[in-house]
Amino acid sequence: MKKNKLNAAVYGKEYLERKKGIEYVESLWLSIDENGMDTALPTTKDGLTLIGGHHRKAALLFGGHTHAPIIKY
């Protein structure tokens, strides 16, 4: 899945950089690992572009996951 570049317009270019916010991503991963993920990642109809959930995706990758539940809109 690719990141939605429109989010950079809201959050700035650093939002799209992987190294930013690693502490948050790590803490999010610990929460997902302990409690599970309660919401699937929203994507475009093709299932290839994230609409939201970029941090959750990063957390899953941090935890070694290669798959995630998605909802196509």
C-alpha angles and dihedrals in degrees: 000000000000127000120255105249091202088075089067088064088061103034102026131249093290087068088072094049114100098215096057116098096009091152090057092046091050093049090047090052091052089053093048091047091051101038106019127238112291099190129048120230112266114230140173117271092272090057091231105097123059117230092187140340097077092145092048090051090050090049092051090050089048088055092051099256120145098185134052136178113258138190116212116218 
